[in-house]
């Protein structure tokens, strides 16, 4: 089955190290909590709030071994009052886990985005 896994993290700042470190933390948590390997991942879409421009979040996934997984980065729309400095992801994965067992991961300040499903 194909499932989508969502996640987000609020990073410390708009600098390369903060974006890579935060995205690494997010991707690692999504993979571990859902017991996934890179072979299970079909593709990942990353978005970043408009205030994050210092690096592509996908670079962190490449550094984690997502070498032949299609990755895409995009910018979130600039909604007034939205939480700043957020990297989001939606990973499409192959898994036998039922939908209710998928763990969506919201870390740091991004927990406020989805308190209903944050782990």
VMD Tcl script that draws the C-alpha trace (Angstrom):
set ca {
  {0.00 0.00 0.00}
  {1.01 3.58 -0.51}
  {0.65 5.93 2.45}
  {1.48 9.59 2.99}
  {3.37 10.63 6.10}
  {3.33 14.28 7.19}
  {5.73 16.15 9.40}
  {7.06 19.57 10.29}
  {9.72 21.22 12.40}
  {10.40 24.80 13.37}
  {14.09 25.54 12.80}
  {16.26 27.96 14.75}
  {17.02 30.40 11.94}
  {17.48 31.07 8.26}
  {20.97 29.69 7.95}
  {22.27 26.60 6.20}
  {23.17 24.71 9.40}
  {19.80 25.33 11.07}
  {17.84 24.18 8.02}
  {19.95 21.06 7.49}
  {20.00 20.15 11.19}
  {16.27 20.65 11.62}
  {15.39 18.77 8.45}
  {17.73 15.94 9.44}
  {15.99 15.69 12.81}
  {12.57 15.66 11.13}
  {13.39 13.08 8.45}
  {15.12 10.82 10.98}
  {12.13 10.94 13.33}
  {9.66 10.19 10.51}
  {11.72 7.22 9.36}
  {12.31 5.80 12.85}
  {8.76 6.23 14.17}
  {7.30 4.59 11.08}
  {10.00 1.88 10.86}
  {10.89 2.88 7.28}
  {14.00 2.52 5.16}
  {14.87 4.59 2.11}
  {13.74 1.63 -0.03}
  {10.20 2.18 1.32}
  {10.13 5.83 0.26}
  {8.57 6.65 -3.11}
  {9.06 10.44 -2.96}
  {9.22 13.35 -0.55}
  {7.90 16.88 -0.95}
  {9.50 19.47 1.32}
  {8.18 22.97 1.85}
  {9.69 25.85 3.75}
  {8.08 29.04 4.95}
  {9.07 32.09 2.85}
  {11.50 33.24 5.56}
  {13.75 30.20 4.96}
  {15.93 30.68 1.90}
  {19.47 29.75 3.00}
  {19.34 26.09 1.88}
  {17.16 23.45 0.27}
  {15.69 21.10 2.92}
  {16.11 18.17 0.51}
  {19.87 18.41 0.94}
  {19.50 16.97 4.44}
  {17.64 13.95 3.04}
  {20.36 13.41 0.44}
  {22.95 13.44 3.23}
  {20.87 10.77 5.03}
  {21.04 8.44 2.02}
  {18.00 9.41 -0.06}
  {20.16 9.25 -3.19}
  {17.68 7.74 -5.65}
  {14.46 8.98 -4.04}
  {12.71 11.81 -5.92}
  {12.73 14.92 -3.71}
  {11.05 18.27 -4.32}
  {11.34 21.57 -2.45}
  {8.73 24.33 -2.60}
  {7.80 27.45 -0.70}
  {4.75 27.60 1.56}
  {2.33 30.40 0.84}
  {2.92 33.55 2.89}
  {-0.08 33.56 5.21}
  {-0.13 36.52 7.61}
  {0.47 35.38 11.18}
  {1.66 31.90 10.19}
  {4.29 30.16 12.29}
  {7.73 31.26 11.03}
  {10.79 29.16 10.14}
  {8.94 25.91 9.43}
  {10.08 23.04 7.23}
  {7.31 20.61 6.32}
  {7.39 17.30 4.53}
  {5.00 14.87 2.96}
  {6.57 11.50 2.24}
  {4.87 8.93 0.03}
  {5.85 5.48 1.27}
  {5.14 1.83 0.64}
  {4.07 0.11 3.83}
  {1.76 -2.59 5.12}
  {0.80 -0.44 8.09}
  {-2.83 0.65 8.22}
  {-3.51 4.38 7.93}
  {-4.29 4.73 11.65}
  {-0.82 3.35 12.52}
  {1.08 5.96 10.49}
  {2.84 8.36 12.83}
  {2.91 11.96 11.63}
  {5.76 13.87 13.25}
  {5.62 17.48 14.44}
  {8.68 18.72 16.32}
  {9.71 21.77 18.31}
  {7.39 24.74 17.76}
  {5.69 22.97 14.85}
  {3.72 20.87 17.36}
  {1.35 23.85 17.44}
  {0.43 23.22 13.80}
  {-1.26 19.89 14.44}
  {-1.78 19.28 18.14}
  {-4.45 16.75 17.13}
  {-1.91 14.34 15.56}
  {1.51 15.42 16.86}
  {3.45 12.55 18.41}
}
mol new
graphics top color blue
foreach p $ca { graphics top sphere $p radius 0.5 }
foreach p [lrange $ca 0 end-1] q [lrange $ca 1 end] { graphics top cylinder $p $q radius 0.2 }
display resetview
